[in-house]
């Protein structure tokens, strides 16, 4: 009995030790599992923080990029607004970053600049006006920059004026003119001093400056002829005699007496030659006609046709008008050169702006941007041509 009890006691002790050992092992497993879960959670937390930081950085970079783009757009828009306010936004080949430090406004403009005014700036003690907007407002049909030479060309149906940046030499009707001040560039645009404007354009437009921040353009006088409609009709010479009956309103252009250059040619042949170029497109300031440059302006066309018959004419209409014998609108003959002025709101003289060749029967062949584009035949007994006629010159017979 004692042995049996002792054996049972030993078994209970062993069982108890086993239970304790099993419990201990279970606790250790749970502890290891908890440790692994804790490590995993820490790693998740760490990864989450890293992802949040990365997303925050991305958002920051995107915001910075948007701010930079916005600033760049605002800067560009500001420049465009400045140019548009000066009327210069549609010009090409200009460097918008070139801004001389000396150029400053006369004063802040209090009122909007009207279409008969142009803003001015002060530069090295001289007052300058923007050339291109001023010429456009004055009424010239073409104001452009030559893509090859960089020169600024101004005129109606052919080039009359040529100016270059940083030069005090200009061209007017193919003659060199010395200006008081050189043409300057401000924001890449040509500016001309008040004195230079008066010297170069004073006979055509009146631009007054009263010391304020703008130039005032004065309306042109009434240049329409006082003759009756019947007196303005064109007619052909019934006698065959040449009569000089016209005197220019612009004494500066006509100081020198016109040179007789009459030459015997086959005029009907010349008219037929001129017709061969019907439809050739018009281009202001056209280079000499060739297989690679099939363009004319009004005076390059007349020069090209007359040159084929041995008559050397100057390049521009105004210079051509100095040649030959002046004839009346009532005494026209085939081959006569007809000269017209192009009306402008602020032009004060009947300065020549267009030339064509008389074909007979009150018709003229000429190169013009209107009413069609290019070489065309026009009935000159229309009110526009009657009222804008200046003179006719006989070069050949």
Residue, then its C-alpha position, 0 to 999 in steps of 0.5 A: x500500500x505504501x509502495x502504491x501511494x509512493x508510486x502515485x505521488x511520483x506520477x503526480x509530481x511528474x505530471x505536475x512538472x510536465x504541466x508546468x513545463x508545457x505552460x512554460x513552453x506555451x508562454x515562450x511561444x506566445x512571447x516569441x509570437x508577440x515579439x514577431x508581431x511587434x516587429x512587424x507592426x514597427x516595420x509597418x509603422x516605419x513604412x507608413x511614415x516613409x510613404x507619408x513623407x514621400x507623398x508629402x515630398x511629391x505634393x511639395x514638388x508638384x506645388x513648387x512646379x505649379x508655382x514656377x509655371x504660374x510665375x513664368x506665365x504671369x511674367x510672360x503675360x505681363x510682358x505681352x500686356x506691356x507690349x500690347x499697351x504700346x501697340x507693338x505686340x504684333x511685330x516680329x523679329x524683336x528682342x523683348x529682353x533688350x531694354x536700355x536702362x536710360x529709357x524712362x517714361x516722361x511720366x505715368x500716363x493718366x489717361x488712355x492713349x487715343x488713336x491720334x496719339x503716341x506715347x513717348x519716352x526720354x532717353x539720354x535727355x532726348x524725347x523719342x517716339x515709337x516709329x512703327x505705331x506712329x507711322x501706322x497711325x499716320x496712315x501709311x499702308x505698309x510699315x515693316x522690317x525687312x527680314x534680310x537687312x533688318x531695315x525698317x521700310x515705310x510707304x504706301x504701295x512702294x518703299x518711301x522711307x528706310x531707317x536702321x537701328x543705331x544709325x542716323x542715316x535714313x533714306x527718303x525717296x532713294x536719297x540719303x537723309x542725315x538725321x539729328x539723332x540715331x534711331x534707338x531700340x527700346x524693348x527691341x522696337x525702333x524709336x526716333x527722336x522728335x527732331x528726327x521725326x520732324x526732319x524726315x516726315x515733316x512735309x507729310x504729317x504733322x506730329x506735335x509734342x507739347x512736353x507731355x507724355x505723348x505726341x498728338x497727330x494733327x488731322x490732314x486738311x481736305x485734299x479733295x479737289x474742288x473741280x466738278x466731277x466732269x472736270x475730273x474725267x480722264x481723256x486722251x490727247x486729241x492733238x498729239x501735243x504735250x502740255x505741262x499744266x500741273x504743279x505739285x503741292x509738295x515743293x520739296x519733292x519737286x524742287x528740281x525740274x523734271x527731266x525729259x527722257x522721251x524715247x521712241x519705242x513701240x508703245x503697243x508692243x510695250x503694253x502687250x508685254x505689260x499684259x503678260x504679267x497680269x495676275x503676278x502677285x503684289x509685294x511691298x518692297x519687292x526685290x527685282x523680278x526673277x524666276x525665283x522672285x515673281x512679285x512686284x510692287x507698283x514702281x518695281x513693275x513699271x521699272x521692269x516693263x520700261x527697262x525691257x524697252x531701254x528706258x531706265x527708271x528709278x526704283x520708287x514712284x516718287x523718284x520716277x515722277x521726276x522723269x519725263x514731261x508732265x501732261x494733263x489728265x485730259x491729254x493722256x496717251x498710251x504708255x504715259x505713267x499715272x501717279x496717285x496719292x494714297x489718302x491717310x487720316x493725318x497726311x497733309x500733302x498729296x504726296x505720290x504713293x502709287x504709279x501705273x501705266x496708261x493703256x488707252x480707253x481710260x484704263x490703267x495696268x498696274x501692280x497693287x494690293x487692291x482692289x485685286x492683289x497683283x498686276x491688274x487692269x483698272x478703269x480710272x474713270x472711277x471716283x477714287x482714281x479721279x480724286x487721288x490723281x496727282x499727275x501724269x508723265x510722258x516718258x516714251x513716244 
